[in-house]
Protein backbone atom coordinates (compact mmCIF):
# COMPACT_ATOMS: atom_id res chain seq x y z
CA UNK A 1 0.00 0.00 0.00
CA UNK A 2 1.49 3.37 -1.04
CA UNK A 3 1.25 6.67 0.82
CA UNK A 4 -1.65 7.88 -1.30
CA UNK A 5 -3.73 4.78 -0.59
CA UNK A 6 -2.90 4.94 3.11
CA UNK A 7 -3.92 8.59 3.23
CA UNK A 8 -7.30 7.76 1.72
CA UNK A 9 -7.85 4.90 4.15
CA UNK A 10 -6.91 6.99 7.19
CA UNK A 11 -9.07 9.89 5.99
CA UNK A 12 -12.04 7.53 5.68
CA UNK A 13 -11.37 6.06 9.13
CA UNK A 14 -11.38 9.41 10.92
CA UNK A 15 -13.83 11.28 8.69
CA UNK A 16 -16.77 10.83 11.07
CA UNK A 17 -14.94 12.34 14.03
CA UNK A 18 -12.23 14.50 12.43
CA UNK A 19 -14.04 17.70 13.40
CA UNK A 20 -13.74 16.78 17.09
CA UNK A 21 -10.14 15.56 16.92
CA UNK A 22 -7.23 17.89 17.68
CA UNK A 23 -4.12 17.91 15.53
CA UNK A 24 -2.30 15.98 18.24
CA UNK A 25 -4.98 13.27 18.28
CA UNK A 26 -4.96 12.95 14.49
CA UNK A 27 -1.17 12.77 14.44
CA UNK A 28 -1.20 10.09 17.14
CA UNK A 29 -3.78 8.07 15.17
CA UNK A 30 -1.66 8.28 12.01
CA UNK A 31 1.51 7.26 13.88
CA UNK A 32 -0.25 4.21 15.34
CA UNK A 33 -1.71 3.28 11.96
CA UNK A 34 1.56 3.61 10.06
CA UNK A 35 3.79 1.91 12.61
CA UNK A 36 1.40 -1.02 12.94
CA UNK A 37 1.54 -1.80 9.22
CA UNK A 38 3.52 -4.98 8.76
CA UNK A 39 4.53 -3.89 5.26
CA UNK A 40 6.38 -0.94 6.76
CA UNK A 41 8.69 -3.03 8.95
CA UNK A 42 11.50 -2.52 6.47
CA UNK A 43 11.26 1.27 6.81
CA UNK A 44 13.75 2.97 9.11
CA UNK A 45 12.59 5.52 11.69
CA UNK A 46 13.38 8.48 9.45
CA UNK A 47 11.35 7.12 6.54
CA UNK A 48 8.43 6.26 8.81
CA UNK A 49 8.41 9.75 10.34
CA UNK A 50 8.50 11.35 6.90
CA UNK A 51 5.58 9.20 5.78
CA UNK A 52 3.58 10.01 8.95
CA UNK A 53 4.06 13.75 8.51
CA UNK A 54 3.23 13.59 4.80
CA UNK A 55 -0.09 11.88 5.58
CA UNK A 56 -0.78 14.32 8.44
CA UNK A 57 -0.22 17.40 6.29
CA UNK A 58 -2.33 15.94 3.50
CA UNK A 59 -5.27 15.31 5.84
CA UNK A 60 -5.11 18.29 8.20
CA UNK A 61 -3.36 21.11 6.33
CA UNK A 62 -4.70 22.95 3.30
CA UNK A 63 -1.24 23.23 1.75
CA UNK A 64 -0.46 19.52 2.14
CA UNK A 65 3.29 18.82 1.87
CA UNK A 66 3.94 22.54 1.36
CA UNK A 67 2.76 23.36 4.88
CA UNK A 68 6.18 22.98 6.58
CA UNK A 69 7.59 25.57 4.20
CA UNK A 70 4.65 27.87 4.81
CA UNK A 71 5.37 27.58 8.55
CA UNK A 72 9.12 28.14 8.11
CA UNK A 73 9.91 31.80 8.85
CA UNK A 74 13.13 31.63 6.82
CA UNK A 75 11.18 30.76 3.64
CA UNK A 76 9.89 33.80 1.74
CA UNK A 77 8.57 32.13 -1.43
CA UNK A 78 7.27 28.71 -2.42
CA UNK A 79 7.37 27.76 -6.11
CA UNK A 80 5.73 24.58 -7.42
CA UNK A 81 6.37 23.75 -11.08
CA UNK A 82 4.20 20.69 -11.59
CA UNK A 83 3.97 17.82 -9.12
CA UNK A 84 7.68 16.90 -9.11
CA UNK A 85 9.52 20.22 -8.91
CA UNK A 86 9.10 22.20 -5.69
CA UNK A 87 11.44 25.11 -4.95
CA UNK A 88 11.63 27.55 -2.05
CA UNK A 89 13.46 30.80 -1.51
CA UNK A 90 15.14 30.72 1.89
CA UNK A 91 17.18 33.70 3.10
CA UNK A 92 17.38 34.99 -0.45
CA UNK A 93 18.59 31.70 -2.00
CA UNK A 94 16.38 29.49 -4.19
CA UNK A 95 16.72 25.76 -3.57
CA UNK A 96 14.94 22.60 -4.68
CA UNK A 97 13.25 20.82 -1.81
CA UNK A 98 13.33 17.19 -2.91
CA UNK A 99 9.61 16.94 -2.11
CA UNK A 100 7.02 15.97 -4.69
CA UNK A 101 3.31 15.28 -4.86
CA UNK A 102 2.21 11.69 -5.44
CA UNK A 103 -0.06 12.70 -8.30
CA UNK A 104 -0.89 15.81 -10.30
CA UNK A 105 -4.40 15.55 -8.83
CA UNK A 106 -2.97 16.08 -5.34
CA UNK A 107 -1.39 19.37 -6.39
CA UNK A 108 -4.62 20.39 -8.12
CA UNK A 109 -6.51 19.70 -4.91
CA UNK A 110 -4.14 21.97 -2.94
CA UNK A 111 -4.71 24.73 -5.49
CA UNK A 112 -8.49 24.25 -5.41
CA UNK A 113 -8.54 24.33 -1.58
CA UNK A 114 -6.46 27.51 -1.51
CA UNK A 115 -8.73 29.16 -4.11
CA UNK A 116 -11.93 28.01 -2.36
CA UNK A 117 -10.66 29.43 0.93
CA UNK A 118 -10.72 32.91 -0.62
CA UNK A 119 -13.97 32.27 -2.52
CA UNK A 120 -12.27 31.84 -5.87
CA UNK A 121 -12.58 29.11 -8.47
CA UNK A 122 -9.91 27.62 -10.71
CA UNK A 123 -10.66 25.28 -13.61
CA UNK A 124 -10.16 25.08 -17.37
CA UNK A 125 -12.55 27.99 -17.93
CA UNK A 126 -10.90 30.09 -15.20
CA UNK A 127 -7.31 28.85 -15.33
CA UNK A 128 -5.57 31.62 -13.33
CA UNK A 129 -5.95 32.67 -9.71
CA UNK A 130 -4.04 35.67 -8.37
CA UNK A 131 -5.12 36.66 -4.88
CA UNK A 132 -4.30 37.10 -1.21
CA UNK A 133 -4.67 34.37 1.40
CA UNK A 134 -6.13 35.09 4.84
CA UNK A 135 -2.67 35.39 6.41
CA UNK A 136 -1.73 38.03 3.84
CA UNK A 137 0.40 35.76 1.63
CA UNK A 138 0.04 36.23 -2.10
CA UNK A 139 -0.92 33.22 -4.19
CA UNK A 140 -0.69 32.76 -7.94
CA UNK A 141 -1.91 29.51 -9.48
CA UNK A 142 -2.07 28.46 -13.12
CA UNK A 143 -4.12 25.47 -14.22
CA UNK A 144 -2.65 22.60 -16.24
CA UNK A 145 -4.48 23.46 -19.46
CA UNK A 146 -2.23 26.50 -19.97
CA UNK A 147 0.86 25.41 -17.99
CA UNK A 148 2.77 22.91 -20.09
CA UNK A 149 4.64 21.27 -17.20
CA UNK A 150 1.57 20.79 -15.02
CA UNK A 151 -0.26 23.00 -12.52
CA UNK A 152 1.88 25.90 -11.25
CA UNK A 153 1.58 27.35 -7.76
CA UNK A 154 3.55 30.29 -6.38
CA UNK A 155 3.13 31.58 -2.83
CA UNK A 156 4.85 34.75 -1.65
CA UNK A 157 4.69 34.68 2.11
CA UNK A 158 3.57 37.59 4.22
CA UNK A 159 6.23 38.54 6.79
CA UNK A 160 4.98 38.19 10.34
CA UNK A 161 7.11 41.11 11.49
CA UNK A 162 7.38 44.30 9.47
CA UNK A 163 10.93 45.46 8.87
CA UNK A 164 12.03 48.85 10.16
CA UNK A 165 14.53 51.32 8.75
CA UNK A 166 16.95 50.14 11.43
CA UNK A 167 16.65 46.61 9.99
CA UNK A 168 17.36 47.83 6.44
CA UNK A 169 20.40 49.78 7.62
CA UNK A 170 21.58 46.61 9.39
CA UNK A 171 21.12 44.61 6.15
CA UNK A 172 23.23 47.18 4.29
CA UNK A 173 20.35 48.29 2.07
CA UNK A 174 21.19 51.95 2.76
CA UNK A 175 23.16 54.11 5.18
CA UNK A 176 21.95 55.94 8.27
CA UNK A 177 22.70 59.26 6.57
CA UNK A 178 20.54 58.31 3.58
CA UNK A 179 17.74 57.11 5.89
CA UNK A 180 17.75 60.46 7.69
CA UNK A 181 17.56 62.24 4.35
CA UNK A 182 14.57 60.15 3.24
CA UNK A 183 12.90 60.79 6.59
CA UNK A 184 13.14 64.50 5.93
CA UNK A 185 11.70 64.12 2.42
CA UNK A 186 8.73 62.03 3.56
CA UNK A 187 7.94 64.24 6.53
CA UNK A 188 7.97 67.40 4.41
CA UNK A 189 5.63 65.93 1.79
CA UNK A 190 7.78 65.10 -1.24
CA UNK A 191 6.05 62.66 -3.62
CA UNK A 192 8.36 59.62 -3.70
CA UNK A 193 8.32 56.78 -6.22
CA UNK A 194 10.22 53.53 -5.58
CA UNK A 195 11.43 51.58 -8.61
CA UNK A 196 13.19 48.25 -8.89
CA UNK A 197 13.12 44.80 -10.41
CA UNK A 198 11.26 41.72 -9.20
CA UNK A 199 12.09 40.84 -5.57
CA UNK A 200 14.24 43.94 -5.12
CA UNK A 201 12.40 44.91 -1.92
CA UNK A 202 10.15 47.70 -3.22
CA UNK A 203 7.12 46.87 -1.07
CA UNK A 204 9.26 46.40 2.04
CA UNK A 205 10.96 49.74 1.42
CA UNK A 206 7.65 51.49 0.86
CA UNK A 207 6.33 50.04 4.09
CA UNK A 208 9.38 51.32 5.97
CA UNK A 209 8.99 54.83 4.53
CA UNK A 210 5.42 55.01 5.85
CA UNK A 211 6.87 55.05 9.38
CA UNK A 212 7.94 58.63 8.65
CA UNK A 213 4.46 59.90 7.81
CA UNK A 214 3.19 62.28 10.51
CA UNK A 215 0.73 60.34 12.66
CA UNK A 216 -2.00 63.00 12.54
CA UNK A 217 -2.46 62.77 8.76
CA UNK A 218 -5.26 60.93 6.92
CA UNK A 219 -3.86 58.20 4.69
CA UNK A 220 -5.56 56.31 1.85
CA UNK A 221 -3.80 53.04 0.94
CA UNK A 222 -4.58 51.38 -2.40
CA UNK A 223 -3.16 47.97 -3.31
CA UNK A 224 -3.74 45.26 -5.87
CA UNK A 225 -3.22 42.66 -3.13
CA UNK A 226 -2.89 43.99 0.41
CA UNK A 227 0.69 43.63 1.68
CA UNK A 228 1.60 46.83 3.50
CA UNK A 229 1.79 46.75 7.30
CA UNK A 230 1.34 50.40 8.21
CA UNK A 231 1.51 51.01 11.94
CA UNK A 232 0.76 53.96 14.16
CA UNK A 233 -1.57 55.92 11.88
CA UNK A 234 -5.12 56.04 13.23
CA UNK A 235 -6.84 57.86 10.36
CA UNK A 236 -6.24 55.31 7.63
CA UNK A 237 -8.37 53.83 4.84
CA UNK A 238 -7.19 50.62 3.17
CA UNK A 239 -8.63 49.49 -0.17
CA UNK A 240 -7.86 46.49 -2.33
CA UNK A 241 -8.67 45.72 -5.97
CA UNK A 242 -11.27 43.08 -6.74
CA UNK A 243 -11.30 40.67 -9.66
CA UNK A 244 -14.37 39.99 -11.73
CA UNK A 245 -16.55 37.01 -10.79
CA UNK A 246 -17.12 34.02 -13.05
CA UNK A 247 -19.73 36.03 -14.96
CA UNK A 248 -17.13 38.70 -15.67
CA UNK A 249 -18.77 41.26 -13.37
CA UNK A 250 -17.81 43.12 -10.23
CA UNK A 251 -14.23 44.03 -11.09
CA UNK A 252 -12.79 46.97 -9.14
CA UNK A 253 -9.53 48.25 -10.61
CA UNK A 254 -6.83 50.43 -9.16
CA UNK A 255 -8.15 53.22 -11.39
CA UNK A 256 -11.52 53.01 -9.66
CA UNK A 257 -9.91 53.10 -6.23
CA UNK A 258 -7.61 56.04 -6.97
CA UNK A 259 -10.53 58.05 -8.34
CA UNK A 260 -12.74 57.35 -5.35
CA UNK A 261 -9.88 58.06 -2.93
CA UNK A 262 -9.81 61.68 -4.10
CA UNK A 263 -13.30 62.11 -2.59
CA UNK A 264 -12.16 60.83 0.81
CA UNK A 265 -10.21 63.95 1.81
CA UNK A 266 -6.77 62.29 1.87
CA UNK A 267 -3.63 64.01 3.09
CA UNK A 268 -1.59 61.35 1.33
CA UNK A 269 -2.34 58.55 -1.11
CA UNK A 270 -0.20 55.40 -1.05
CA UNK A 271 -0.44 53.18 -4.14
CA UNK A 272 1.18 49.80 -3.58
CA UNK A 273 2.30 49.30 -7.17
CA UNK A 274 1.34 50.78 -10.52
CA UNK A 275 1.31 48.41 -13.49
CA UNK A 276 -0.87 50.08 -16.14
CA UNK A 277 -3.09 52.96 -17.04
CA UNK A 278 -3.92 53.74 -13.40
CA UNK A 279 -0.63 55.67 -13.44
CA UNK A 280 -2.45 58.59 -15.08
CA UNK A 281 -4.88 58.88 -12.16
CA UNK A 282 -2.03 58.56 -9.66
CA UNK A 283 0.03 61.30 -11.34
CA UNK A 284 -2.99 63.58 -11.57
CA UNK A 285 -3.68 63.02 -7.86
CA UNK A 286 -0.08 64.03 -7.11
CA UNK A 287 -0.62 67.15 -9.21
CA UNK A 288 -3.75 68.21 -7.33
CA UNK A 289 -2.30 68.96 -3.92
CA UNK A 290 -1.86 65.47 -2.45
CA UNK A 291 1.73 65.95 -1.34
CA UNK A 292 3.70 63.15 0.24
CA UNK A 293 2.18 60.40 -1.90
CA UNK A 294 4.13 57.15 -2.23
CA UNK A 295 4.10 54.38 -4.83
CA UNK A 296 6.21 51.67 -6.48
CA UNK A 297 6.76 50.25 -9.95
CA UNK A 298 8.87 47.74 -11.87
CA UNK A 299 11.90 49.25 -13.59
CA UNK A 300 15.52 48.28 -14.26
CA UNK A 301 16.81 51.81 -13.67
CA UNK A 302 15.45 55.27 -12.98
CA UNK A 303 15.55 56.09 -16.68
CA UNK A 304 13.86 52.79 -17.51
CA UNK A 305 11.19 53.48 -14.88
CA UNK A 306 10.45 56.88 -16.40
CA UNK A 307 10.02 55.30 -19.84
CA UNK A 308 7.66 52.71 -18.35
CA UNK A 309 5.62 55.44 -16.66
CA UNK A 310 5.29 57.19 -20.01
CA UNK A 311 4.17 53.96 -21.68
CA UNK A 312 1.63 53.24 -18.93
CA UNK A 313 0.30 56.79 -19.18
CA UNK A 314 -0.20 56.32 -22.94
CA UNK A 315 -2.33 53.24 -22.23
CA UNK A 316 -4.81 55.51 -20.46
CA UNK A 317 -4.89 58.51 -22.79
CA UNK A 318 -3.57 59.53 -26.18
CA UNK A 319 -1.73 62.59 -24.88
CA UNK A 320 1.29 64.19 -26.57
CA UNK A 321 4.44 62.71 -25.08
CA UNK A 322 5.75 66.11 -23.99
CA UNK A 323 2.53 66.71 -22.02
CA UNK A 324 2.92 63.30 -20.34
CA UNK A 325 6.51 64.05 -19.37
CA UNK A 326 5.45 67.39 -17.92
CA UNK A 327 2.74 65.68 -15.85
CA UNK A 328 5.22 63.10 -14.53
CA UNK A 329 7.83 65.74 -13.72
CA UNK A 330 5.31 67.91 -11.91
CA UNK A 331 3.79 65.01 -9.97
CA UNK A 332 6.79 62.92 -8.84
CA UNK A 333 9.50 64.68 -6.84
CA UNK A 334 11.86 61.85 -5.92
CA UNK A 335 12.65 58.43 -7.42
CA UNK A 336 14.37 55.81 -5.26
CA UNK A 337 15.81 52.88 -7.21
CA UNK A 338 16.45 49.49 -5.58
CA UNK A 339 18.13 46.41 -6.94
CA UNK A 340 18.93 42.88 -5.90
CA UNK A 341 22.61 42.37 -6.63
CA UNK A 342 24.36 39.19 -7.73
CA UNK A 343 25.20 38.38 -4.09
CA UNK A 344 21.41 38.43 -3.39
CA UNK A 345 21.66 41.57 -1.24
CA UNK A 346 19.06 44.27 -1.79
CA UNK A 347 20.50 47.77 -2.12
CA UNK A 348 19.40 51.33 -2.75
CA UNK A 349 21.31 52.13 -5.95
CA UNK A 350 20.20 55.70 -6.48
CA UNK A 351 18.03 58.49 -5.13
CA UNK A 352 17.28 61.19 -7.67
CA UNK A 353 15.17 64.31 -7.85
CA UNK A 354 13.13 65.11 -10.94
CA UNK A 355 14.24 68.67 -11.74
CA UNK A 356 11.82 69.26 -14.60
CA UNK A 357 11.57 68.92 -18.37
CA UNK A 358 14.02 70.44 -20.84
CA UNK A 359 13.94 69.93 -24.60
CA UNK A 360 11.33 67.17 -24.26
CA UNK A 361 13.48 65.26 -21.73
CA UNK A 362 12.92 64.67 -18.04
CA UNK A 363 15.99 66.01 -16.25
CA UNK A 364 17.23 64.19 -13.16
CA UNK A 365 19.32 65.43 -10.25
CA UNK A 366 21.12 62.54 -8.55
CA UNK A 367 21.39 62.97 -4.76
CA UNK A 368 22.69 59.54 -3.66
CA UNK A 369 24.36 56.91 -5.82
CA UNK A 370 25.69 53.41 -5.13
CA UNK A 371 29.33 52.97 -6.15
CA UNK A 372 30.64 49.37 -6.30
CA UNK A 373 33.34 48.87 -3.72
CA UNK A 374 32.37 52.01 -1.84
CA UNK A 375 28.64 51.77 -1.22
CA UNK A 376 25.88 54.37 -1.23
CA UNK A 377 27.35 57.86 -1.26
CA UNK A 378 26.10 61.43 -1.42
CA UNK A 379 26.82 62.96 -4.83
CA UNK A 380 27.19 66.49 -3.54
CA UNK A 381 24.15 67.72 -5.44
CA UNK A 382 21.47 69.59 -3.51
CA UNK A 383 17.73 69.51 -4.07
CA UNK A 384 16.66 72.03 -6.68
CA UNK A 385 12.98 72.16 -5.77
CA UNK A 386 13.15 73.21 -2.14
CA UNK A 387 9.77 74.84 -1.52
CA UNK A 388 8.43 71.98 0.62
CA UNK A 389 11.57 71.99 2.76
CA UNK A 390 11.27 75.74 3.34
CA UNK A 391 7.63 75.42 4.37
CA UNK A 392 8.65 72.95 7.10
CA UNK A 393 11.61 75.04 8.28
CA UNK A 394 14.49 73.11 6.66
CA UNK A 395 17.09 75.52 5.30
CA UNK A 396 20.46 73.89 4.76
CA UNK A 397 19.68 70.57 3.07
Secondary structure, 3 states (H helix, E strand, C coil): CCHHHHHHHHHHHHCCCHHHCCHHHHHHHHHHHHHCCHHHCCCCHHHHHHHHHHHHHHHHCCCHHHHHHHHCCCEEEEEEECCCCEEEEECCEEEECCCCCCCHHHHHHHHHHHHHHCCCCCCCCCCEEEEECCCCCEEEEECCCCCCCCCEEEEECCCCCCCCHHHHHHHCCCCHHHHHHHHHHHHCCCCEEEEECCCCCHHHHHHHHHHHCCCCCCEEEEECCCCCCCCCCCCEEEEECECCCCCCCCCECHHHHHHHHCCCCCCEEEECCCCCCHHHHHHHHHCCCCCCCEEEEECCCHHHHHHHHHHHHHHHCCCCHHHHHHHHHHHCCEEEEEEECCCCCEEEEEEEEEEEEECCEEEEEEEEEEECCCEEEECCCCCCCCHHHHHCCCCCC
